[in-house]
Amino acid sequence: MNKDAKETIHRLIAYNLPSAIHPAYLSQILPKPLQNFSNFQCPRLKSKIARYLSHKLKLEPISPKLLQHPYCCFASTPMERWEQLSYWLGALYFLEEIKKTVHHFDQQILQSLLSKPCYDFIIHRGNLYAPIIQLIPVPKCEGELEQRIRTVGKFLLEYLWSHQPKPWLQRFLLKIPPYKTLNFQHNIQEHLQHQLFNICKHLQKEMEGMKPC
């Protein structure tokens, strides 16, 4: 077996196993001592538990073809990163309004939601992304700016994942608390979804390079 074939098999095994599952799902299926199985040192035990979860959660397998799908790069992204990314996207959509926010109290609220490094990034480099994001037909929403950022950010994540392959979508949903309702059946324009995909990849790289506040 050549090196590429071995690597493909290892990737298939990894992606067919659930990872970064929200604790609410684990608590329904596994006893508490096993719920942190991803931190276990024994690969065989980790694999056995993860395969059991895959079966119980009825996950469709990741085929070799799906390993070539662009969204494969999102497979290991934790939910905390997705939540942060949704705020970034919402903030970029309202970039001009954020720039006009001059009251110190309002700026503090935004920096609390986005983090200070993110807020600075949005202000100084948001123009690279905002014009594309603002082309996406976002439903009209009302409320304070902070709430609109949350609402639009959630919609843009839904837009990103709408009509994507079921095996990847299943694994994305496992990272989200079960009480949250999301819609992945939006009417999309493929070229805009593709541009949003590229933006999300770039923003995730920016997040990785940022130091926490």
TORGUDO-578792 format. One record per residue: residue number from 1; residue in one letter; z, x, y of N, C-alpha, C in turn. Coordinates in steps of 0.02 Angstrom, whole numbers. Layout:
REM TORGUDO-578792
+-----+---------+--------+--------+--------+--------+--------+--------+--------+--------+--------+
! num ! residuo !    nzz !    nxx !    nyy !   cazz !   caxx !   cayy !    czz !    cxx !    cyy !
+-----+---------+--------+--------+--------+--------+--------+--------+--------+--------+--------+
! NUM !       a !      Z !      X !      Y !      Z !      X !      Y !      Z !      X !      Y !
...
+-----+---------+--------+--------+--------+--------+--------+--------+--------+--------+--------+
END
This chain:
REM TORGUDO-578792
+-----+---------+--------+--------+--------+--------+--------+--------+--------+--------+--------+
! num ! residuo !    nzz !    nxx !    nyy !   cazz !   caxx !   cayy !    czz !    cxx !    cyy !
+-----+---------+--------+--------+--------+--------+--------+--------+--------+--------+--------+
!   1 !       m !      0 !     43 !    -60 !      0 !      0 !      0 !      0 !     44 !     62 !
!   2 !       n !    -48 !     33 !    107 !    -52 !     76 !    166 !      1 !     57 !    218 !
!   3 !       k !      7 !     98 !    269 !     59 !     90 !    320 !     51 !     24 !    358 !
!   4 !       d !    -11 !      5 !    376 !    -23 !    -57 !    413 !     -2 !   -118 !    372 !
!   5 !       a !    -18 !   -116 !    307 !      1 !   -173 !    264 !     76 !   -179 !    259 !
!   6 !       k !    112 !   -123 !    253 !    185 !   -125 !    249 !    214 !   -152 !    314 !
!   7 !       e !    186 !   -130 !    370 !    211 !   -153 !    435 !    201 !   -229 !    442 !
!   8 !       t !    143 !   -253 !    420 !    129 !   -325 !    424 !    179 !   -364 !    382 !
!   9 !       i !    195 !   -339 !    322 !    243 !   -373 !    278 !    311 !   -375 !    311 !
!  10 !       h !    333 !   -318 !    340 !    398 !   -316 !    373 !    401 !   -365 !    432 !
!  11 !       r !    347 !   -370 !    469 !    345 !   -416 !    526 !    346 !   -488 !    502 !
!  12 !       l !    310 !   -503 !    448 !    310 !   -570 !    421 !    380 !   -590 !    399 !
!  13 !       i !    414 !   -545 !    365 !    482 !   -560 !    342 !    527 !   -573 !    402 !
!  14 !       a !    522 !   -530 !    452 !    566 !   -537 !    511 !    554 !   -603 !    547 !
!  15 !       y !    491 !   -621 !    558 !    476 !   -681 !    597 !    484 !   -746 !    558 !
!  16 !       n !    483 !   -740 !    491 !    495 !   -799 !    450 !    569 !   -815 !    446 !
!  17 !       l !    611 !   -769 !    468 !    683 !   -780 !    468 !    703 !   -803 !    537 !
!  18 !       p !    746 !   -854 !    542 !    769 !   -876 !    608 !    810 !   -823 !    642 !
!  19 !       s !    800 !   -815 !    706 !    840 !   -767 !    745 !    858 !   -798 !    812 !
!  20 !       a !    912 !   -774 !    841 !    936 !   -799 !    905 !    945 !   -875 !    904 !
!  21 !       i !    974 !   -901 !    850 !    984 !   -973 !    843 !   1044 !   -993 !    885 !
!  22 !       h !   1038 !  -1050 !    919 !   1093 !  -1076 !    958 !   1152 !  -1092 !    912 !
!  23 !       p !   1214 !  -1074 !    932 !   1272 !  -1085 !    889 !   1281 !  -1157 !    865 !
!  24 !       a !   1257 !  -1206 !    904 !   1264 !  -1276 !    884 !   1229 !  -1290 !    818 !
!  25 !       y !   1173 !  -1256 !    804 !   1138 !  -1265 !    741 !   1175 !  -1230 !    685 !
!  26 !       l !   1198 !  -1169 !    698 !   1232 !  -1131 !    647 !   1295 !  -1166 !    624 !
!  27 !       s !   1332 !  -1195 !    671 !   1395 !  -1228 !    653 !   1385 !  -1287 !    607 !
!  28 !       q !   1326 !  -1316 !    607 !   1311 !  -1374 !    564 !   1293 !  -1352 !    493 !
!  29 !       i !   1274 !  -1289 !    485 !   1246 !  -1267 !    421 !   1289 !  -1215 !    386 !
!  30 !       l !   1316 !  -1167 !    425 !   1352 !  -1111 !    395 !   1426 !  -1114 !    408 !
!  31 !       p !   1467 !  -1091 !    361 !   1539 !  -1083 !    376 !   1548 !  -1030 !    430 !
!  32 !       k !   1602 !  -1036 !    468 !   1612 !   -994 !    526 !   1606 !   -919 !    512 !
!  33 !       p !   1635 !   -892 !    457 !   1629 !   -820 !    445 !   1558 !   -794 !    438 !
!  34 !       l !   1511 !   -839 !    424 !   1441 !   -818 !    414 !   1397 !   -829 !    476 !
!  35 !       q !   1425 !   -860 !    527 !   1383 !   -880 !    584 !   1359 !   -821 !    626 !
!  36 !       n !   1392 !   -765 !    621 !   1369 !   -704 !    656 !   1331 !   -658 !    608 !
!  37 !       f !   1293 !   -689 !    563 !   1259 !   -650 !    511 !   1212 !   -597 !    539 !
!  38 !       s !   1185 !   -608 !    599 !   1138 !   -560 !    627 !   1172 !   -493 !    642 !
!  39 !       n !   1239 !   -492 !    646 !   1276 !   -430 !    659 !   1298 !   -396 !    594 !
!  40 !       f !   1286 !   -427 !    536 !   1307 !   -397 !    474 !   1269 !   -332 !    461 !
!  41 !       q !   1302 !   -286 !    425 !   1272 !   -221 !    412 !   1228 !   -221 !    349 !
!  42 !       c !   1239 !   -269 !    306 !   1201 !   -271 !    243 !   1136 !   -309 !    252 !
!  43 !       p !   1079 !   -274 !    252 !   1014 !   -308 !    262 !   1001 !   -362 !    210 !
!  44 !       r !   1021 !   -350 !    148 !   1007 !   -399 !     95 !   1045 !   -464 !    107 !
!  45 !       l !   1108 !   -458 !    129 !   1148 !   -518 !    143 !   1119 !   -555 !    204 !
!  46 !       k !   1101 !   -518 !    256 !   1071 !   -548 !    315 !   1007 !   -586 !    296 !
!  47 !       s !    967 !   -555 !    255 !    904 !   -585 !    234 !    917 !   -649 !    194 !
!  48 !       k !    966 !   -646 !    149 !    981 !   -703 !    107 !   1005 !   -763 !    148 !
!  49 !       i !   1049 !   -749 !    197 !   1074 !   -803 !    240 !   1018 !   -831 !    283 !
!  50 !       a !    978 !   -787 !    311 !    923 !   -809 !    354 !    872 !   -850 !    316 !
!  51 !       r !    858 !   -831 !    255 !    811 !   -870 !    214 !    840 !   -939 !    198 !
!  52 !       y !    905 !   -941 !    186 !    938 !  -1006 !    174 !    931 !  -1050 !    237 !
!  53 !       l !    940 !  -1021 !    295 !    933 !  -1058 !    357 !    862 !  -1083 !    367 !
!  54 !       s !    814 !  -1040 !    351 !    744 !  -1059 !    358 !    729 !  -1121 !    315 !
!  55 !       h !    759 !  -1121 !    255 !    749 !  -1178 !    210 !    783 !  -1240 !    238 !
!  56 !       k !    846 !  -1234 !    259 !    884 !  -1291 !    284 !    854 !  -1320 !    348 !
!  57 !       l !    828 !  -1276 !    390 !    799 !  -1297 !    454 !    726 !  -1317 !    448 !
!  58 !       k !    698 !  -1310 !    387 !    629 !  -1331 !    373 !    579 !  -1296 !    419 !
!  59 !       l !    588 !  -1231 !    425 !    542 !  -1193 !    468 !    477 !  -1179 !    431 !
!  60 !       e !    422 !  -1190 !    465 !    357 !  -1171 !    437 !    350 !  -1095 !    441 !
!  61 !       p !    321 !  -1065 !    390 !    315 !   -992 !    389 !    266 !   -966 !    441 !
!  62 !       i !    277 !   -904 !    460 !    230 !   -869 !    505 !    177 !   -834 !    462 !
!  63 !       s !    116 !   -854 !    470 !     62 !   -824 !    431 !     39 !   -758 !    463 !
!  64 !       p !      3 !   -716 !    425 !    -24 !   -655 !    456 !    -67 !   -670 !    517 !
!  65 !       k !   -103 !   -726 !    515 !   -145 !   -744 !    573 !   -102 !   -758 !    634 !
!  66 !       l !    -45 !   -791 !    625 !     -2 !   -807 !    681 !     31 !   -745 !    711 !
!  67 !       l !     35 !   -692 !    672 !     62 !   -630 !    699 !     16 !   -601 !    753 !
!  68 !       q !    -46 !   -624 !    754 !    -94 !   -601 !    805 !    -94 !   -648 !    865 !
!  69 !       h !    -56 !   -703 !    861 !    -54 !   -750 !    916 !    -17 !   -719 !    976 !
!  70 !       p !    -40 !   -731 !   1037 !     -8 !   -700 !   1096 !     67 !   -714 !   1101 !
!  71 !       y !     89 !   -774 !   1080 !    160 !   -792 !   1088 !    205 !   -755 !   1040 !
!  72 !       c !    177 !   -717 !    995 !    217 !   -675 !    950 !    263 !   -630 !    990 !
!  73 !       c !    242 !   -610 !   1050 !    282 !   -565 !   1091 !    346 !   -598 !   1116 !
!  74 !       f !    351 !   -665 !   1112 !    410 !   -700 !   1134 !    461 !   -713 !   1078 !
!  75 !       a !    444 !   -692 !   1017 !    484 !   -711 !    959 !    557 !   -689 !    964 !
!  76 !       s !    570 !   -631 !    993 !    638 !   -604 !    995 !    673 !   -616 !   1061 !
!  77 !       t !    641 !   -653 !   1106 !    672 !   -666 !   1172 !    730 !   -715 !   1164 !
!  78 !       p !    791 !   -695 !   1184 !    849 !   -740 !   1177 !    848 !   -797 !   1227 !
!  79 !       m !    887 !   -849 !   1213 !    888 !   -908 !   1256 !    912 !   -891 !   1326 !
!  80 !       e !    960 !   -845 !   1332 !    984 !   -827 !   1399 !    927 !   -802 !   1443 !
!  81 !       r !    881 !   -766 !   1412 !    823 !   -740 !   1450 !    776 !   -797 !   1468 !
!  82 !       w !    767 !   -845 !   1423 !    724 !   -902 !   1439 !    753 !   -944 !   1495 !
!  83 !       e !    819 !   -953 !   1494 !    850 !   -992 !   1547 !    841 !   -957 !   1614 !
!  84 !       q !    851 !   -892 !   1615 !    842 !   -853 !   1676 !    769 !   -857 !   1699 !
!  85 !       l !    724 !   -851 !   1651 !    653 !   -853 !   1667 !    634 !   -920 !   1698 !
!  86 !       s !    663 !   -975 !   1674 !    646 !  -1041 !   1702 !    667 !  -1044 !   1776 !
!  87 !       y !    724 !  -1013 !   1793 !    745 !  -1012 !   1864 !    697 !   -970 !   1906 !
!  88 !       w !    674 !   -915 !   1878 !    626 !   -873 !   1914 !    563 !   -913 !   1928 !
!  89 !       l !    538 !   -947 !   1877 !    476 !   -986 !   1886 !    484 !  -1041 !   1938 !
!  90 !       g !    541 !  -1077 !   1934 !    554 !  -1129 !   1983 !    559 !  -1101 !   2053 !
!  91 !       a !    592 !  -1043 !   2059 !    599 !  -1012 !   2125 !    531 !   -990 !   2152 !
!  92 !       l !    488 !   -964 !   2109 !    421 !   -943 !   2132 !    381 !  -1003 !   2156 !
!  93 !       y !    390 !  -1060 !   2123 !    354 !  -1119 !   2144 !    375 !  -1140 !   2215 !
!  94 !       f !    439 !  -1130 !   2231 !    464 !  -1149 !   2297 !    474 !  -1087 !   2342 !
!  95 !       l !    432 !  -1037 !   2332 !    440 !   -974 !   2367 !    444 !   -982 !   2443 !
!  96 !       e !    398 !  -1019 !   2472 !    396 !  -1025 !   2545 !    460 !  -1058 !   2571 !
!  97 !       e !    484 !  -1107 !   2535 !    546 !  -1140 !   2556 !    605 !  -1093 !   2551 !
!  98 !       i !    606 !  -1052 !   2499 !    660 !  -1003 !   2491 !    659 !   -953 !   2549 !
!  99 !       k !    600 !   -931 !   2567 !    594 !   -883 !   2622 !    619 !   -912 !   2688 !
! 100 !       k !    614 !   -977 !   2695 !    635 !  -1009 !   2757 !    710 !  -1025 !   2757 !
! 101 !       t !    743 !  -1013 !   2701 !    815 !  -1026 !   2697 !    853 !   -971 !   2733 !
! 102 !       v !    881 !   -988 !   2790 !    914 !   -936 !   2832 !    990 !   -944 !   2831 !
! 103 !       h !   1016 !  -1001 !   2812 !   1089 !  -1010 !   2813 !   1121 !   -969 !   2757 !
! 104 !       h !   1172 !   -932 !   2775 !   1205 !   -887 !   2728 !   1231 !   -924 !   2667 !
! 105 !       f !   1260 !   -982 !   2677 !   1288 !  -1021 !   2621 !   1233 !  -1040 !   2572 !
! 106 !       d !   1176 !  -1064 !   2597 !   1121 !  -1082 !   2554 !   1092 !  -1022 !   2517 !
! 107 !       q !   1090 !   -965 !   2550 !   1066 !   -904 !   2518 !   1113 !   -884 !   2461 !
! 108 !       q !   1178 !   -892 !   2472 !   1226 !   -876 !   2420 !   1218 !   -920 !   2359 !
! 109 !       i !   1204 !   -984 !   2370 !   1192 !  -1030 !   2314 !   1132 !  -1007 !   2273 !
! 110 !       l !   1078 !   -989 !   2309 !   1017 !   -967 !   2275 !   1029 !   -901 !   2237 !
! 111 !       q !   1066 !   -856 !   2268 !   1080 !   -792 !   2235 !   1125 !   -801 !   2174 !
! 112 !       s !   1168 !   -852 !   2177 !   1211 !   -867 !   2120 !   1169 !   -894 !   2062 !
! 113 !       l !   1120 !   -935 !   2078 !   1077 !   -964 !   2027 !   1030 !   -911 !   1997 !
! 114 !       l !   1001 !   -870 !   2041 !    948 !   -824 !   2020 !    973 !   -754 !   2003 !
! 115 !       s !   1031 !   -735 !   2029 !   1059 !   -668 !   2030 !   1030 !   -631 !   2091 !
! 116 !       k !   1069 !   -587 !   2119 !   1048 !   -552 !   2180 !    984 !   -511 !   2168 !
! 117 !       p !    978 !   -473 !   2113 !    915 !   -436 !   2102 !    854 !   -481 !   2097 !
! 118 !       c !    863 !   -538 !   2063 !    807 !   -585 !   2056 !    789 !   -614 !   2124 !
! 119 !       y !    839 !   -634 !   2162 !    826 !   -662 !   2229 !    786 !   -613 !   2271 !
! 120 !       d !    806 !   -549 !   2271 !    771 !   -498 !   2309 !    699 !   -490 !   2283 !
! 121 !       f !    692 !   -491 !   2217 !    625 !   -485 !   2188 !    580 !   -542 !   2210 !
! 122 !       i !    607 !   -603 !   2208 !    569 !   -663 !   2228 !    547 !   -657 !   2301 !
! 123 !       i !    592 !   -636 !   2344 !    577 !   -631 !   2415 !    524 !   -578 !   2429 !
! 124 !       h !    530 !   -521 !   2397 !    487 !   -464 !   2414 !    423 !   -459 !   2373 !
! 125 !       r !    423 !   -487 !   2312 !    364 !   -479 !   2269 !    338 !   -545 !   2242 !
! 126 !       g !    370 !   -599 !   2263 !    350 !   -665 !   2237 !    278 !   -684 !   2253 !
! 127 !       n !    251 !   -658 !   2306 !    182 !   -676 !   2325 !    130 !   -654 !   2272 !
! 128 !       l !    150 !   -609 !   2227 !    104 !   -588 !   2174 !     94 !   -643 !   2123 !
! 129 !       y !    143 !   -688 !   2116 !    143 !   -737 !   2063 !    140 !   -809 !   2089 !
! 130 !       a !    171 !   -823 !   2146 !    178 !   -891 !   2170 !    112 !   -928 !   2177 !
! 131 !       p !     60 !   -898 !   2205 !     -3 !   -936 !   2214 !    -31 !   -964 !   2149 !
! 132 !       i !    -22 !   -927 !   2094 !    -47 !   -951 !   2029 !     -3 !  -1007 !   2003 !
! 133 !       i !     62 !   -997 !   2006 !    109 !  -1048 !   1981 !    100 !  -1113 !   2020 !
! 134 !       q !     86 !  -1108 !   2084 !     80 !  -1168 !   2125 !     17 !  -1207 !   2112 !
! 135 !       l !    -29 !  -1179 !   2071 !    -89 !  -1215 !   2051 !    -75 !  -1264 !   1993 !
! 136 !       i !    -19 !  -1253 !   1959 !     -2 !  -1296 !   1902 !     21 !  -1364 !   1928 !
! 137 !       p !     -5 !  -1418 !   1901 !     13 !  -1485 !   1926 !     84 !  -1505 !   1905 !
! 138 !       v !    131 !  -1486 !   1947 !    202 !  -1501 !   1933 !    219 !  -1571 !   1959 !
! 139 !       p !    254 !  -1611 !   1919 !    274 !  -1678 !   1942 !    319 !  -1674 !   2004 !
! 140 !       k !    313 !  -1722 !   2047 !    353 !  -1723 !   2108 !    427 !  -1732 !   2090 !
! 141 !       c !    470 !  -1694 !   2122 !    542 !  -1701 !   2110 !    579 !  -1699 !   2177 !
! 142 !       e !    639 !  -1727 !   2177 !    679 !  -1731 !   2238 !    747 !  -1700 !   2227 !
! 143 !       g !    784 !  -1692 !   2280 !    851 !  -1664 !   2275 !    857 !  -1599 !   2315 !
! 144 !       e !    916 !  -1569 !   2310 !    927 !  -1505 !   2343 !    882 !  -1451 !   2312 !
! 145 !       l !    870 !  -1398 !   2349 !    825 !  -1346 !   2327 !    846 !  -1318 !   2259 !
! 146 !       e !    911 !  -1306 !   2250 !    936 !  -1278 !   2187 !    917 !  -1323 !   2128 !
! 147 !       q !    926 !  -1389 !   2137 !    910 !  -1435 !   2083 !    835 !  -1438 !   2070 !
! 148 !       r !    795 !  -1435 !   2123 !    723 !  -1436 !   2113 !    699 !  -1373 !   2077 !
! 149 !       i !    730 !  -1317 !   2092 !    713 !  -1255 !   2057 !    726 !  -1263 !   1982 !
! 150 !       r !    783 !  -1292 !   1965 !    800 !  -1303 !   1894 !    749 !  -1351 !   1861 !
! 151 !       t !    733 !  -1405 !   1896 !    689 !  -1456 !   1868 !    619 !  -1429 !   1858 !
! 152 !       v !    593 !  -1395 !   1908 !    524 !  -1368 !   1903 !    522 !  -1311 !   1853 !
! 153 !       g !    574 !  -1270 !   1852 !    576 !  -1215 !   1803 !    575 !  -1241 !   1732 !
! 154 !       k !    611 !  -1294 !   1719 !    610 !  -1325 !   1652 !    540 !  -1351 !   1636 !
! 155 !       f !    509 !  -1384 !   1684 !    441 !  -1410 !   1672 !    393 !  -1353 !   1657 !
! 156 !       l !    398 !  -1298 !   1693 !    352 !  -1243 !   1683 !    362 !  -1210 !   1614 !
! 157 !       l !    423 !  -1209 !   1589 !    433 !  -1185 !   1520 !    401 !  -1233 !   1471 !
! 158 !       e !    407 !  -1298 !   1484 !    374 !  -1347 !   1441 !    298 !  -1338 !   1442 !
! 159 !       y !    272 !  -1326 !   1502 !    200 !  -1316 !   1510 !    178 !  -1254 !   1471 !
! 160 !       l !    218 !  -1201 !   1474 !    202 !  -1139 !   1439 !    197 !  -1150 !   1364 !
! 161 !       w !    242 !  -1191 !   1336 !    246 !  -1199 !   1264 !    209 !  -1261 !   1239 !
! 162 !       s !    181 !  -1301 !   1282 !    145 !  -1362 !   1260 !     86 !  -1344 !   1215 !
! 163 !       h !     82 !  -1379 !   1158 !     26 !  -1375 !   1111 !     19 !  -1305 !   1080 !
! 164 !       q !     74 !  -1269 !   1075 !     73 !  -1204 !   1041 !     86 !  -1214 !    966 !
! 165 !       p !     69 !  -1163 !    925 !     76 !  -1171 !    852 !    147 !  -1191 !    833 !
! 166 !       k !    151 !  -1238 !    787 !    216 !  -1267 !    768 !    267 !  -1214 !    744 !
! 167 !       p !    248 !  -1164 !    703 !    298 !  -1115 !    681 !    331 !  -1078 !    739 !
! 168 !       w !    293 !  -1059 !    791 !    323 !  -1025 !    848 !    364 !  -1074 !    889 !
! 169 !       l !    340 !  -1135 !    897 !    377 !  -1184 !    936 !    443 !  -1202 !    902 !
! 170 !       q !    443 !  -1207 !    836 !    505 !  -1220 !    799 !    557 !  -1167 !    814 !
! 171 !       r !    537 !  -1104 !    815 !    584 !  -1050 !    825 !    608 !  -1047 !    898 !
! 172 !       f !    564 !  -1067 !    943 !    586 !  -1071 !   1013 !    638 !  -1125 !   1022 !
! 173 !       l !    628 !  -1182 !    991 !    673 !  -1239 !    997 !    742 !  -1223 !    969 !
! 174 !       l !    746 !  -1179 !    919 !    811 !  -1162 !    890 !    855 !  -1124 !    938 !
! 175 !       k !    825 !  -1096 !    990 !    864 !  -1059 !   1040 !    894 !  -1104 !   1093 !
! 176 !       i !    872 !  -1167 !   1093 !    891 !  -1214 !   1146 !    946 !  -1261 !   1120 !
! 177 !       p !    997 !  -1275 !   1159 !   1049 !  -1322 !   1136 !   1018 !  -1388 !   1114 !
! 178 !       p !   1041 !  -1416 !   1059 !   1010 !  -1477 !   1032 !   1016 !  -1537 !   1078 !
! 179 !       y !   1062 !  -1535 !   1126 !   1069 !  -1593 !   1171 !   1018 !  -1592 !   1228 !
! 180 !       k !    980 !  -1538 !   1234 !    929 !  -1535 !   1287 !    864 !  -1566 !   1262 !
! 181 !       t !    834 !  -1608 !   1304 !    771 !  -1641 !   1287 !    713 !  -1606 !   1322 !
! 182 !       l !    664 !  -1585 !   1283 !    605 !  -1552 !   1311 !    542 !  -1587 !   1286 !
! 183 !       n !    491 !  -1583 !   1328 !    427 !  -1615 !   1311 !    373 !  -1560 !   1307 !
! 184 !       f !    344 !  -1553 !   1248 !    292 !  -1502 !   1239 !    224 !  -1533 !   1227 !
! 185 !       q !    215 !  -1593 !   1255 !    151 !  -1628 !   1247 !    116 !  -1639 !   1315 !
! 186 !       h !    131 !  -1597 !   1364 !    100 !  -1605 !   1429 !     25 !  -1592 !   1425 !
! 187 !       n !    -12 !  -1627 !   1467 !    -83 !  -1612 !   1475 !    -89 !  -1546 !   1513 !
! 188 !       i !   -119 !  -1498 !   1481 !   -122 !  -1431 !   1512 !   -195 !  -1412 !   1526 !
! 189 !       q !   -202 !  -1366 !   1571 !   -266 !  -1332 !   1582 !   -258 !  -1262 !   1551 !
! 190 !       e !   -298 !  -1247 !   1502 !   -287 !  -1187 !   1462 !   -287 !  -1123 !   1505 !
! 191 !       h !   -330 !  -1120 !   1555 !   -332 !  -1059 !   1595 !   -268 !  -1051 !   1635 !
! 192 !       l !   -238 !  -1106 !   1658 !   -175 !  -1102 !   1695 !   -117 !  -1085 !   1648 !
! 193 !       q !   -119 !  -1113 !   1588 !    -67 !  -1096 !   1540 !    -71 !  -1022 !   1521 !
! 194 !       h !   -131 !   -997 !   1514 !   -140 !   -925 !   1498 !   -114 !   -882 !   1555 !
! 195 !       q !   -128 !   -901 !   1616 !   -103 !   -862 !   1673 !    -27 !   -865 !   1677 !
! 196 !       l !      1 !   -924 !   1661 !     74 !   -931 !   1660 !    104 !   -886 !   1605 !
! 197 !       f !     71 !   -883 !   1549 !     92 !   -839 !   1494 !     95 !   -766 !   1518 !
! 198 !       n !     43 !   -744 !   1552 !     42 !   -675 !   1577 !     98 !   -663 !   1628 !
! 199 !       i !    109 !   -712 !   1671 !    163 !   -705 !   1721 !    231 !   -699 !   1685 !
! 200 !       c !    242 !   -740 !   1635 !    305 !   -738 !   1599 !    315 !   -670 !   1565 !
! 201 !       k !    262 !   -642 !   1538 !    268 !   -575 !   1507 !    287 !   -524 !   1559 !
! 202 !       h !    256 !   -527 !   1618 !    271 !   -479 !   1671 !    343 !   -488 !   1696 !
! 203 !       l !    364 !   -550 !   1705 !    431 !   -563 !   1731 !    484 !   -540 !   1681 !
! 204 !       q !    471 !   -549 !   1617 !    520 !   -526 !   1568 !    528 !   -450 !   1570 !
! 205 !       k !    474 !   -415 !   1582 !    479 !   -342 !   1590 !    520 !   -324 !   1651 !
! 206 !       e !    510 !   -362 !   1705 !    550 !   -351 !   1766 !    624 !   -363 !   1752 !
! 207 !       m !    640 !   -415 !   1714 !    709 !   -430 !   1698 !    741 !   -373 !   1659 !
! 208 !       e !    704 !   -346 !   1612 !    731 !   -292 !   1570 !    749 !   -231 !   1612 !
! 209 !       g !    712 !   -220 !   1666 !    724 !   -161 !   1707 !    777 !   -172 !   1761 !
! 210 !       m !    802 !   -233 !   1767 !    851 !   -247 !   1820 !    922 !   -235 !   1796 !
! 211 !       k !    962 !   -206 !   1839 !   1033 !   -197 !   1824 !   1070 !   -261 !   1842 !
! 212 !       p !   1119 !   -280 !   1801 !   1158 !   -340 !   1817 !   1197 !   -331 !   1881 !
! 213 !       c !   1213 !   -386 !   1916 !   1250 !   -383 !   1978 !   1319 !   -356 !   1967 !
+-----+---------+--------+--------+--------+--------+--------+--------+--------+--------+--------+
END
